[in-house]
Amino acid sequence: MKELDLAQLQKKFQRAILQPDIPVPDFIAGEGAMQGFTVYRSAYRLRLADALKVDFPHLYRWLGEEAFTNMAGEFIAACPSRYPSIRWYGGQLPSFLQTRPLWSRQPQLAEMARFEWALGEAFDCADAQPLTDDALMTLAPSSWPKLVFRFHPSIRLLDLTYSVAQVWKAFQENTPLPPCRPSARPVTWLIWRRELKTFFRSLKEPEAHALQSALEGSNFAGICEGLSHWQDGTNAAEKAALMLRQWLDEGLIVEAKTG
């Protein structure tokens, strides 16, 4: 056998760990070495499966041990980890569940995975100090139309067709699971973190549109204009002001300035 340097040995060893269908590297010889390598190869996949259980705890409970283990095995085989940190490995699971024939027949599973992943992202993201409503009291009325907002980095907006948030809450509170039925049209859910607690709530269409517009950089006048699709001009401004007050109370806004 041609002698390999350390880097080449490491690459061959890693490839054999990541791809269990390829032969054991020829530099692993002897019964003890083979047994150790087999244990290492299996333990790597078990560790990835355990990480998925941590990141998707209620999807795990919903599917049950056997089905989740089978699903995790398929996912690990189809989507090898490419991240230095195991924390981010499960990010592809929602799309995997959405596209694989066996799992795509139950679209609520992919939505639960999306919901749990967004909750985890919101909890782990950077922090920022929420703006108080007092900070807006000093602004001149003439500056309000051009006012733009910067939001807390934890904010996530998800459009979900199934009532997976209610199922998640029932699991969290150990109460009977409600039926998970599809709605006539997707419902937008807001997810965010304040201090060390994560929150979520559903949004009606006008607020979902207004918040998405604000997140994309629209000023207060633009937000009001967007709301005029549901309200007349005067009521749109009043509605926008009420939404803004709620966003401040919930700690969603971290900065306001004239654009």
ABEGO torsion letter per residue (X at the ends): XBBBBAAAAAAAAAAAAABAABBBBAABBEAAAAAAAAAAAAAAAAAAAAAAAAABAAAAAAAEAAAAAAAAAAAAAABBBABABAAAAAAAAAAAAAABAAAAABAAAAAAAAAAAAAAAAAABBBBBBBBAAAAAABBAAAAAABBBBBBAABBBBBBABBAAAAAAAAAAGBBBBBBBBBABBBBBBBBBBEABBBBBBBBAAAAAAAAAAAAGBBAAAAAAAAAAABBAAAAAAAAAAAAAAAAAAGABABBBBX
